[in-house]
């Protein structure tokens, strides 16, 4: 299929159509532990054609991870009037998910685009530019931070309109493919002084379960195993 960047997505893809089309269609669950919490990750699709499945997954969450495409064009499409970044944030708040962590993904792509630009210039002006390459090298770091600051400002403004408090939402620049700032702090993004994604997860407030109130259970599905009926969902 020659889609190397999807190798981690395939861990959670269980449908044949998901692997063939390289998109998430149904929700998938994955468990892991941090130093503070025992977590269940609900991987929900991002495409507007599968909005029902997005709602199914989001309605069971205590904290939302808003994955933001930081690449040129990708962020602008997501934050536009009909963009999916806006819709997902609104859905999360509407469905009662009051805690959020924003992940600015693909920040490293800006560095790759910069390298491509430099290569073009080197191809055209190789003889004249060899002595200047070293002076150009610091540019990507400033470019990536400027892009990150731009994303934080725009997304924070929208989240405030939705009903979130942006001051309580961490914005973590990451590279999902390279693992930058996911678990350990990355030297590639050394201008960022905030928590890693794992640290941000440990900083969320423990959800309170109103056990003294009537049972409310949004159901994900109903299926039978042997003689027993199973009702996966979330107690509210």
C-alpha positions in Angstrom: 0.0 0.0 0.0 3.1 2.2 0.4 1.6 4.3 3.2 4.4 4.2 5.8 2.9 7.0 7.9 -0.2 4.9 8.6 1.7 2.1 10.4 0.6 3.2 13.9 -3.0 3.8 12.8 -3.2 0.2 11.7 -2.7 -1.0 15.3 -6.3 0.2 16.0 -7.8 -0.4 12.6 -9.9 -3.6 12.8 -11.9 -3.4 9.6 -10.5 -4.3 6.2 -12.0 -1.2 4.7 -10.1 1.0 7.2 -6.7 -0.5 6.1 -7.6 -0.3 2.4 -8.9 3.3 2.6 -6.4 4.4 5.2 -9.1 6.1 7.3 -10.7 5.3 10.6 -14.3 4.3 10.2 -15.4 2.7 13.5 -14.2 3.4 17.1 -11.5 1.3 18.6 -10.4 0.9 22.2 -6.9 0.6 23.7 -5.8 0.4 27.3 -2.6 1.6 29.0 -1.4 2.9 32.4 0.3 6.1 33.4 1.9 6.8 36.8 -1.4 8.2 37.9 -4.3 6.7 35.9 -5.5 3.5 34.2 -6.6 4.8 30.8 -8.9 3.6 28.1 -8.3 5.3 24.7 -11.2 5.6 22.4 -9.9 6.1 18.9 -12.8 7.9 17.0 -12.8 8.6 13.2 -12.2 12.2 12.1 -14.0 12.1 8.7 -17.4 13.9 8.5 -18.9 10.8 6.8 -18.6 8.9 10.1 -20.0 11.5 12.4 -22.3 9.0 14.1 -19.3 6.9 15.2 -17.5 10.1 16.4 -20.5 10.8 18.6 -20.5 7.2 19.9 -16.9 7.4 21.0 -16.9 11.0 22.3 -20.0 10.4 24.5 -18.0 7.9 26.5 -15.0 10.1 27.2 -13.9 11.9 30.3 -11.2 13.9 28.4 -10.8 14.7 24.8 -7.6 14.7 22.7 -8.1 17.3 20.0 -5.6 16.3 17.3 -4.7 19.4 15.2 -3.1 19.1 11.8 -0.3 21.7 12.0 0.8 21.3 8.4 0.3 24.2 5.9 -3.2 24.0 4.5 -4.2 21.2 6.9 -4.7 23.5 9.9 -6.5 26.2 7.8 -8.9 23.5 6.4 -9.6 22.2 9.9 -10.2 25.6 11.6 -12.3 26.9 8.7 -16.1 27.5 9.0 -16.9 23.9 8.1 -13.7 22.4 9.3 -13.5 19.2 11.3 -11.3 20.7 14.1 -14.2 23.1 14.9 -16.8 20.4 14.6 -15.0 17.9 16.9 -14.4 20.5 19.6 -18.0 21.6 19.5 -19.2 17.9 19.7 -16.9 17.2 22.6 -18.3 20.1 24.7 -21.9 19.4 23.7 -21.5 15.7 24.7 -20.3 16.8 28.2 -16.5 16.3 27.8 -15.3 19.3 29.8 -11.6 18.5 29.8 -9.4 18.6 26.7 -5.8 18.3 25.6 -4.9 19.8 22.3 -2.2 18.0 20.3 -0.5 20.1 17.6 0.6 17.2 15.3 2.8 17.3 12.2 4.9 20.2 13.5 7.9 18.5 12.1 6.5 18.7 8.6 7.3 22.4 8.6 10.9 21.4 9.0 10.6 19.0 6.0 9.0 21.7 3.8 11.8 24.0 4.8 14.4 21.4 3.8 12.7 21.0 0.4 12.8 24.7 -0.1 16.5 24.8 0.7 17.2 21.9 -1.6 15.5 23.8 -4.5 17.6 26.8 -3.8 20.8 24.7 -3.5 20.0 23.1 -6.8 19.7 26.5 -8.5 22.4 28.3 -6.8 24.7 25.6 -5.5 28.0 27.4 -6.1 26.8 30.6 -4.5 24.9 29.1 -1.5 27.4 26.6 -0.1 28.8 29.2 2.3 25.4 30.3 3.4 23.8 27.0 4.4 25.0 27.2 8.0 23.5 30.6 8.4 20.1 29.3 7.2 19.9 26.3 9.6 18.3 28.1 12.6 15.3 29.2 10.6 13.1 26.0 11.0 13.0 26.3 14.8 11.6 29.9 14.6 9.2 28.8 11.9 7.9 25.9 13.9 7.4 28.0 17.1 5.7 30.8 15.1 3.3 28.2 13.6 2.6 26.7 17.0 1.9 30.2 18.5 -0.5 30.9 15.6 -2.4 27.6 16.1 -2.6 28.2 19.9 -4.0 31.7 19.4 -6.7 30.7 16.8 -7.8 27.4 18.4 -7.9 29.1 21.9 -10.2 31.8 20.5 -12.6 29.2 19.1 -12.6 27.0 22.2 -13.5 30.0 24.3 -16.5 30.6 22.1 -17.6 27.0 22.4 -17.4 27.1 26.2 -14.0 25.8 27.2 -11.5 27.7 29.3 -8.3 27.9 27.1 -6.1 28.6 30.1 -6.8 25.1 31.4 -6.1 23.4 28.1 -2.5 22.4 27.4 -1.3 22.7 23.8 1.3 20.0 23.2 3.4 20.1 19.9 4.0 16.5 18.9 5.0 14.3 16.0 2.9 11.2 16.2 5.0 9.4 13.6 8.4 10.3 15.2 7.2 10.2 18.8 8.3 13.7 19.6 6.9 15.0 23.0 4.6 12.0 23.3 6.3 10.3 26.3 9.6 12.0 26.6 10.6 15.6 25.9 12.0 16.0 22.3 15.2 17.9 21.5 13.7 18.6 18.1 11.1 20.9 19.8 13.4 22.3 22.5 11.7 25.7 22.4 8.6 24.2 24.0 8.7 24.2 27.8 5.3 22.7 28.6 4.4 19.1 29.5 4.7 16.1 27.2 1.5 14.4 26.1 1.8 11.8 28.8 2.5 14.4 31.5 -0.5 16.4 30.3 -2.7 13.3 30.7 -1.6 12.9 34.3 -2.5 16.5 35.0 -6.2 16.2 34.1 -8.7 16.1 37.0 -10.1 12.7 38.1 -13.6 12.4 36.8 -16.4 12.3 39.5 -19.0 9.6 39.2 -22.4 10.6 40.7 -23.1 7.2 42.1 -25.9 8.5 44.3 -28.0 9.6 41.3 -30.2 7.6 38.9 -28.3 5.4 36.4 -27.7 6.9 33.0 -25.9 4.7 30.5 -25.2 5.8 26.9 -24.9 2.5 25.0 -22.3 1.9 22.4 -23.7 -1.4 21.2 -25.6 -4.5 22.3 -24.4 -8.0 21.5 -24.7 -11.5 22.8 -21.9 -13.9 23.8 -23.1 -17.4 24.6 -26.0 -17.0 27.0 -25.2 -13.5 28.1 -26.1 -10.1 26.7 -23.4 -7.4 26.8 -24.0 -3.7 26.9 -20.8 -1.7 26.4 -21.1 2.0 27.2 -20.3 4.5 30.0 -22.0 5.1 33.3 -22.7 8.8 33.9 
